[in-house]
Amino acid sequence: MIYGYCRCSTGKQTVSHQHYEVQKFAKENGLQIDEWIEETITSRKPLAKRRLGELLNNMKEDDILITPEISRIGRSLLEVMSILQTCLEKNCQIWTIKENYRLGADIQSKVLAFAFGLAAEIERNLISQRTKASLESLKKDGKKLGRPFGSKNKALKLSKNRTKINNLLAKGLPKSQIARILGVDKMTMYRFLREN
């Protein structure tokens, strides 16, 4: 089976140009697209929630997925690596038009997969090192890290509504119902009333 895969991120965009590119490429290479998968969804969505995830699960040996460019299947190198690994395990292929990749079970794809994997590992390490360095810098500057105990913004929200809370209490509404009205947890409400 040969699949044509087109994806755009928002409803303001259309996949028609991508569809045309894939169709033109297939015709120039004497290929027939057996099935089209088109979706309007951000690549930030987990693969399992995208039609691409379902397609990858259903692909079989020697199937080919043709897409206009590698960014259509995944935004991050890690995600592309994961998709490529799935295809290598199934002996199916991903072809991209823009980058001219032919990712499959051949030795070139395995070398490319190794290079992608190495780059992804380096990317992970760099992110980790930058995060650690930033945290160390903040600690040295005396900043407290992590989420503060309790939620000050909820307390502020309740402080702004002090008059409303008093009016609702005066009407005899239960504290838990007032908490629901104001969109906070009832324990936040109890704590606020105890402290004020």
Backbone as a ProteinNet text record, in pm:
[ID]
protein_1_A
[PRIMARY]
MIYGYCRCSTGKQTVSHQHYEVQKFAKENGLQIDEWIEETITSRKPLAKRRLGELLNNMKEDDILITPEISRIGRSLLEVMSILQTCLEKNCQIWTIKENYRLGADIQSKVLAFAFGLAAEIERNLISQRTKASLESLKKDGKKLGRPFGSKNKALKLSKNRTKINNLLAKGLPKSQIARILGVDKMTMYRFLREN
[TERTIARY]
85.1	0	88.7	44.5	112.6	13.9	57	-27	24.5	-66.3	-32.3	-72.2	22	-9.2	12.5	-93.5	-88.9	-143.8	-77.8	-125.5	-101	-200.6	-179.2	-221.4	-168.6	-186.4	-318	-368.8	-489.6	-594.4	-714.7	-825.2	-811.9	-721	-699.4	-617.1	-544	-463.1	-539.7	-497	-558	-447.5	-485.6	-387.8	-385.9	-463.3	-475.7	-341.6	-258.2	-127.2	-39.3	-41.8	35.4	-14.5	-146.2	-208.1	-158.1	-156.7	-110.7	36	120.2	263.4	282.8	212.8	226.4	174.6	60.2	1.1	96.1	154.3	248.2	371.7	425.7	542.8	512.8	396.9	358	349.4	287	270.3	405.4	494.7	628.3	710.7	681	757.1	681	571.2	494.2	430.5	389.6	328	180.8	103.2	-40.3	-67	-122.7	-158.2	-284.1	-272.4	-386.2	-482.3	-425.7	-511.7	-453.2	-541.7	-500.5	-536.1	-441.7	-467.5	-441	-546	-533	-592.6	-520	-573.7	-531.1	-616.1	-586.6	-572.4	-447.3	-418.4	-274.5	-247	-110.6	-24.2	102.1	192.6	228.7	184.4	207.3	114.8	6.6	-84.3	-10.4	-35.1	29.9	-4.1	91.6	75.6	-49.9	-80.4	-197.3	-328.7	-329.7	-451.9	-458.7	-358.3	-355.6	-382.7	-437.8	-465.4	-335.7	-225.7	-95.1	-59.6	-92.7	-64.7	-137.1	-263.6	-343.9	-286.1	-245.4	-187.6	-60.1	28.3	153.8	127	24	-12.2	-58.4	-123.8	-180.6	-85.4	24.9	116.8	183.7	206.2	265.8	395.5	464	590.8	574.7	671.1	678.6	578.5	495.4	408.3	495.1	445.4	517.7	423.3	473.6	400.2	475	405.5	466.6	407.6	496.3	453	537.6	483.5	558.3	692.1	694	819	814.3	931.9	944.3	866.1	853.2	782.3	632.5	580.1	438.1	412.2	514.2	491.4	528.5	621.2	659.3	743.2	723.9	797.1	933.2	938.4	1063.5	1141	1270.1	1359	1326.3	1292.1	1260.3	1137.9	1036.3	915.2	942.3	1017.9	1053	1131.1	1224	1303.1	1212.6	1116.3	1024.2	944	897.2	820.5	908.9	1031.2	1125.1	1156	1171.7	1198.8	1083.4	960.7	842.9	847.4	881	886.8	999	1113.7	1225.1	1185.7	1116.7	1073.7	972.2	890	785.5	831.6	952.9	1003.6	913.6	861.5	787.7	867.4	824.1	905.4	828.8	905.5	851.7	935.8	868.7	935.6	893.1	989.6	955.7	999	918.7	945.1	1049.6	1029.4	1117.7	1261.8	1279.8	1414.4	1469	1379.1	1415.3	1465.3	1402.7	1436.9	1361.7	1428.2	1365.7	1397.1	1317.8	1345.4	1280.3	1362.4	1311.2	1410.2	1416	1499.6	1638.5	1670.8	1802.1	1911.3	2035.5	2148.9	2156	2121.3	2124.3	2026.6	1908.8	1809.5	1857.8	1926	1976.1	2086.1	2169.2	2272.7	2206.5	2106.1	2033.7	1963.6	1905	1839.1	1940.5	2060	2165.8	2201.8	2216.7	2250.9	2140.1	2012.5	1900.2	1901.4	1925.8	1927.1	2035.4	2154	2265.2	2231.9	2176.2	2137.2	2030.7	1935.2	1828.4	1885.9	1982.4	2044.7	2121.8	2194.4	2267.6	2169.7	2057	1954.4	1900.8	1871.8	1822.6	1924.7	2051.9	2157.7	2175.8	2171	2186.4	2072.1	1950.6	1833.8	1849.4	1891.9	1910.5	2018	2130.3	2239.4	2196.3	2123.5	2077.5	1981	1891.6	1794.8	1867	1963.5	2038.9	2116.1	2179.3	2256.4	2165.5	2047.4	1952.1	1905.5	1876.5	1831.2	1941	2065.4	2178	2194.5	2182.1	2195.3	2087.1	1963.8	1853.4	1876.5	1927.9	1956.1	2061	2167.5	2274.5	2222	2121.7	2061.5	1961.8	1946.4	1858.3	1711.3	1680.4	1540.5	1498.1	1374.7	1319	1259.9	1296	1250.1	1130.4	1055	939.2	813.7	704.6	575.8	563	522.8	507.7	396.2	411.2	308.4	180.8	70	-57	-57.8	-161.2	-170.9	-205.7	-103	-124.4	-225.3	-223.7	-317.2	-461.6	-487.6	-624	-660.6	-561.2	-586.4	-616	-539.5	-563.9	-701.7	-738.2	-869.6	-979.1	-958	-1057.2	-1054.7	-935	-925.4	-1006	-998.9	-1073.3	-1223.9	-1263.5	-1406.1	-1455.7	-1382	-1416	-1559.7	-1599.7	-1735.6	-1839	-1813.4	-1905.6	-1917.8	-1803.2	-1803.6	-1887.4	-1866	-1942.3	-2091.9	-2128.6	-2270.3	-2331.2	-2257.3	-2307.7	-2319.9	-2220.9	-2228.1	-2349.2	-2374.6	-2488.1	-2621.1	-2623.5	-2745.6	-2761.8	-2660.7	-2670.4	-2620.5	-2548.9	-2495.6	-2382.3	-2376.9	-2267.2	-2132.9	-2026.2	-1892.8	-1850.1	-1888	-1848.7	-1915.4	-2039.5	-2110.8	-2049	-2007.9	-1941.7	-1810.1	-1738.8	-1611.7	-1636	-1743.9	-1777.6	-1809.9	-1885.8	-1923.8	-1799.3	-1699.6	-1578.1	-1470.9	-1498.5	-1405.5	-1279.4	-1291.3	-1176.2	-1215.3	-1115	-1138.9	-1198.1	-1281.9	-1345.8	-1243.2	-1130.7	-1027	-960.8	-947.6	-893	-986.7	-1117	-1217	-1209.4	-1203.3	-1195.5	-1070.8	-955.3	-829.7	-838.5	-896.9	-911.3	-995.9	-1107.2	-1194	-1128.1	-1048.3	-979.7	-874.1	-802.6	-693.4	-741.6	-868.2	-919.9	-1036.9
-119.8	0	124.8	224.8	354.4	456.6	522.5	621.3	762.2	854.7	996	1059.5	1126.7	1188	1338.7	1413.5	1559.5	1607.2	1707.2	1761.4	1911.3	1984.5	2126.1	2149.2	2255.8	2277.9	2342.7	2430.9	2505.1	2500.2	2534.3	2537.3	2648	2744.8	2854	2807.4	2696	2641.1	2527.6	2490	2374.2	2279	2154.7	2053.8	2040.6	2121.9	2104.7	2117.9	2212.7	2228.7	2105.5	2054.1	1933.4	1814.9	1804	1695.4	1701.6	1821.1	1840.9	1797.5	1838.6	1802.7	1651.6	1583.1	1437.8	1370.1	1417.5	1360.4	1377	1495.8	1525.4	1435.5	1422.4	1338.5	1193.5	1143.9	1005.6	984	1077	1065.3	1065	1155.2	1164.3	1037.9	964.9	844.5	715.9	727.2	609.9	535.7	610.5	550.8	587	500.9	524.5	532.4	643.4	655.5	572.4	472.3	384.5	446.4	523.6	582.2	714.7	812.8	944.4	959.8	1011.5	1046.9	1196.5	1272.4	1417.2	1459.6	1545.4	1591.8	1735.2	1803.4	1938.1	1927.2	1919.6	1900.1	1942.7	1998.5	2038.6	1915.3	1924.3	1811.3	1800.8	1899.8	1891.1	1788.6	1755.5	1652.2	1518.9	1435.3	1304	1224.1	1145	1066	979.5	926.8	838.6	911.8	1045.4	1122.6	1176.4	1143.3	1187.3	1067.4	1094.3	986.7	920.2	994.7	938.6	821.7	833.9	725.7	597.8	611.8	496.7	437.4	525.9	479.7	399.4	451.1	380	243.3	234.1	104.7	5.7	56.5	-30.6	-61.9	13.6	-8.8	-146.2	-206.4	-340.4	-335	-446.3	-456.8	-410.5	-332.6	-278	-165.2	-126.7	-10.7	115.5	215.4	343	456.6	547.3	668.4	783.7	859.9	974.5	1101.5	1192.8	1319.6	1433.5	1554.7	1664.7	1695.8	1691.5	1719.2	1653.5	1635.7	1561.3	1628.4	1763	1833	1801.7	1744.8	1706.1	1589.8	1502.9	1387.9	1416.4	1510.1	1541.6	1667.1	1743.8	1868.8	1846.3	1754	1734.5	1616.2	1625.8	1520	1388.5	1397.6	1277	1206.7	1284.4	1224.9	1161.6	1232.8	1177.9	1048.7	1047.1	925.9	808.8	836.5	732.3	674.9	764.3	721.3	639.7	686.8	615.3	476.4	468.7	340.2	241.9	292	208.2	153.2	240.8	198.7	98.2	118.3	23.9	-113.9	-116.2	-244.2	-315.4	-238.9	-298.7	-319.8	-274.7	-281.5	-206.1	-92.9	-5.4	124.4	212.7	328.5	459.4	565.9	701.8	776.5	835	916	1060.2	1151.2	1293.5	1357.4	1450.8	1513.8	1624.5	1714.2	1830.7	1789.2	1700.7	1660.8	1543.2	1481.4	1365.3	1247.9	1227.8	1112.4	989.6	875.5	745.9	660.4	679.2	614.5	477.4	375.1	238.6	146.3	22.1	-78.4	-89.5	-5.8	-15.8	41.1	18.2	58.9	210.6	285.6	432.1	483	422	462.2	431	317	278.9	374.4	416.2	515	647.8	687.2	810.4	801.2	684.1	663	676	621.6	633.2	779.7	854.1	997	1074.7	1046.3	1110.8	1079	950.2	906	975.8	987.4	1054.7	1202.4	1265.6	1407	1425.6	1332.6	1341	1327.5	1237.1	1217.8	1343.3	1401.8	1525.4	1636.1	1645.1	1746.1	1729.1	1603.8	1576.8	1621.5	1586.2	1621.1	1771.2	1840.4	1986.4	2052.4	2005.2	2060	2036.9	1916.1	1881.4	1969	1987.3	2069.8	2215.1	2268.4	2407.1	2425	2326.1	2333.2	2331.8	2239.6	2231.1	2359.6	2414	2538	2653.8	2662.8	2769	2756.1	2632.8	2610.2	2645.9	2607	2639.9	2790.8	2860	3005.9	3070.6	3019.9	3073.9	3048.8	2929.6	2897.7	2992.4	3017.7	3107.4	3248.3	3287.8	3420.4	3425	3313.5	3309	3287.3	3249.7	3224.7	3089	3083.2	2955.6	2886.4	2758.7	2683.4	2596.4	2562	2474.9	2556.2	2485	2548.8	2590.7	2713.1	2755.9	2679.6	2664.6	2595.4	2677.2	2611	2681.4	2755.1	2826.5	2897.8	3042.6	3129.4	3270.7	3334.2	3292	3356.2	3325.3	3207	3176.4	3262.2	3281	3365	3507.6	3555.5	3689.5	3698.8	3593.1	3589	3600	3530	3535.1	3670.8	3730.8	3863.1	3965.9	3955.5	4049	4030.5	3909.5	3877.2	3876.2	3942.5	3940.2	3986.5	4096	4149.1	4047.9	3989.7	3889.9	3769.7	3724.7	3609.6	3643.4	3763.4	3804.5	3810.7	3862.1	3869.8	3730.7	3638.1	3501.4	3428.7	3453.5	3394.4	3449.5	3580.1	3645.4	3588.4	3542	3481.4	3336	3285.1	3148.6	3039.1	3077.1	2974.5	2898.4	2766.7	2688.5	2729.4	2716.8	2756.7	2676.7	2548.1	2464.8	2514.9	2562.9	2615.7	2747.9	2830.6	2957.8	2928.8	2827.4	2787.9	2749	2670.7	2630	2751.5	2844.9	2965.8	3043.7	3048.9	3126.1	3043	2915.8	2831.1	2792.7	2774.4	2729.7	2605.9	2537.4	2420.3	2464.5	2380.1	2420.3	2438.9	2363.3	2378.8	2516.3	2566.2	2701.1	2803.7	2781.5	2871.2	2868	2746.5	2734.1	2803.6	2782.5	2841.6	2995.1	3046	3190.5	3249.4	3184.3	3235.4	3227.5	3121.7	3105.9	3214	3245	3343.1	3487.1	3506.7	3644	3663.7
0	0	0	-72.1	-71.1	-15.4	92	159.2	130.2	106.7	99.1	230	297	426.3	419.6	452	454.3	588.1	646.4	773.9	777.5	826.8	856.9	1001.7	1060.6	1204.5	1243.4	1158.8	1197.5	1088	1126.8	1032.1	929	954.4	859.3	739.5	759.8	651.8	585.2	465.6	399.7	354.8	335.6	292.1	139.5	68.4	-76.4	-149.1	-106.3	-170.8	-146.1	-21.6	11.7	-70.7	-81.1	-158.5	-303.7	-358	-495.8	-510.3	-414.1	-418.4	-418.2	-328	-316.8	-443.5	-493.8	-615.6	-735.3	-746.1	-855.5	-845	-723.6	-700.7	-739.1	-695.5	-725.1	-876.2	-944.3	-1090.6	-1160.9	-1118.4	-1179.4	-1157	-1049.7	-1015.8	-1045.9	-1120.5	-1160.5	-1044.2	-942.2	-823.2	-817.2	-752.4	-733.2	-582.6	-536.5	-394.6	-370.7	-282.7	-252.8	-152	-58.6	46	91.4	111.4	158.9	306.5	383.8	523.3	533	561	572.9	705.7	776.8	905.1	933.9	1008	1055.6	1206.6	1249.6	1392.3	1416.9	1532.2	1564.8	1589.9	1551.9	1575.9	1723.4	1804.3	1948.7	2013.7	1944.8	1996.4	1996.9	2097.9	2100.4	1975.1	1932.5	1810.1	1815.7	1933.6	1949.5	1920.3	1932.2	1908.8	1766	1687.4	1548	1457.1	1340.3	1244.4	1200.5	1205.7	1171.5	1263	1391.1	1485.5	1446.8	1411.2	1367.6	1238.3	1145.9	1019.9	1045	1131.7	1161.1	1222	1305.5	1364.6	1258.3	1153	1050.2	934.7	925	812.8	824.7	709.2	703.7	623.8	620.7	549	403.4	357.7	221.3	193.3	291.2	272	266.3	195.5	183.4	221.5	304.1	338.8	271.8	187.5	120	177.8	218.9	277.8	220.5	213.5	151.9	219.5	354.3	425.9	562.8	621.3	747.9	860.8	857.6	965.5	966.3	858.5	855.8	951.6	971.6	1060.1	1204.6	1227	1363.9	1371.6	1476.1	1493.2	1559.4	1656.2	1728.9	1672.3	1687.6	1641.2	1712.1	1840.3	1916.9	1860.6	1823	1768.4	1632.6	1548.6	1416.7	1434.3	1531.2	1558.5	1597.8	1683.4	1729.1	1611.5	1522.8	1405.7	1312	1292.4	1206	1262.8	1394.3	1458.8	1435.8	1446.7	1420.8	1278.7	1183.2	1042.3	1017.9	1081.1	1065.1	1117.3	1231	1290.2	1201.7	1129.7	1045.8	900.8	868.3	730.6	632.4	677.4	586.4	572.3	485.4	452.2	463.6	489.2	482.1	379.2	281.9	181.2	199.6	196.9	201.2	69.5	22.3	-107.7	-93.5	2.3	16.6	48	147.8	188.8	106.8	28.2	-53.7	31.3	148.5	232.5	182.6	188.1	162.3	284.3	388.5	516.2	521.8	520.3	522.2	589.3	542.4	608	545.4	446.2	382.1	472.6	435.6	518.7	533.8	428.6	437	542.8	547.2	647.3	787.8	801	933.3	978.3	883.3	915.3	952.6	875.2	903.5	1039.5	1068.4	1198.4	1311.1	1290.1	1391.5	1412.9	1300.1	1308.4	1379.2	1343.5	1410.4	1560.3	1590.5	1730.1	1810.3	1749.7	1815.3	1836.6	1733.1	1743.9	1851.7	1859	1959.5	2100.3	2115.8	2247	2286.8	2191.1	2218.1	2255.3	2181.6	2210.8	2353.1	2392.6	2528.9	2633.3	2608.5	2704.1	2715.3	2602	2604.6	2680.2	2656.9	2728.4	2878	2913.9	3054.2	3117.9	3046.5	3100	3116.1	3015.8	3024.8	3141.6	3159.9	3269.8	3404.4	3419.6	3545.9	3572.8	3467	3482.6	3524.3	3464.2	3499.3	3642.8	3684.5	3822.2	3922.5	3891.5	3979.7	3990.8	3879	3877.3	3963.3	3950.3	4031.3	4179.7	4214.7	4355.3	4411.7	4332.3	4376.5	4399.7	4320.3	4336	4451.1	4521.6	4637.6	4606.3	4484.4	4446.7	4500.8	4549.8	4593.6	4472.4	4454	4338.7	4374.8	4274.8	4296.3	4321.2	4327.9	4348.4	4493.8	4519.7	4658.5	4728.5	4860.7	4938	4932.2	4904.9	4890.4	4758	4731.9	4605.8	4631.6	4617.8	4648.4	4554.9	4429	4335.4	4372.2	4429.7	4474.2	4594.8	4684.3	4801.4	4756.8	4657.1	4604.7	4541.3	4470	4406	4512.4	4622	4729.5	4799.3	4814.6	4878	4800.1	4666.9	4582.2	4596.3	4639.7	4650.9	4795.4	4882.4	5025.2	5050.1	4985.2	5003.5	4955.3	4839.4	4783.4	4876.9	4930.8	5023.1	5146.7	5203	5322.3	5293.3	5174.3	5136.7	5123.8	5060.9	5043.7	5177.7	5266.3	5401.1	5476.2	5461	5527.8	5479.1	5351.3	5296.4	5340.7	5411.9	5465	5371.2	5264.5	5172.9	5241.1	5221.4	5278.3	5216.9	5294.9	5249.3	5125.4	5121.2	5006.7	4878.2	4889	4771.4	4726	4821.1	4788.2	4715.7	4764.6	4700.4	4554.5	4531.9	4393.8	4307.7	4363.7	4289.5	4246.5	4335.4	4307.8	4234.8	4213.1	4137.7	4212.8	4344.8	4424.3	4504.1	4554.3	4637.4	4771.4	4830.8	4956.9	5068.3	5063.3	5166.3	5155	5029.9	5008.2	5072	5055.3	5114.2	5267.1	5325.7	5471.8	5525.8	5457.9	5499.4	5492.5	5384	5365.9	5479.4	5510.6	5617	5752.9	5774.3	5901.7	5920.5	5809.2	5817.4	5812.7	5767.3	5755.8	5850.6
[MASK]
++++++++++++++++++++++++++++++++++++++++++++++++++++++++++++++++++++++++++++++++++++++++++++++++++++++++++++++++++++++++++++++++++++++++++++++++++++++++++++++++++++++++++++++++++++++++++++++++++++

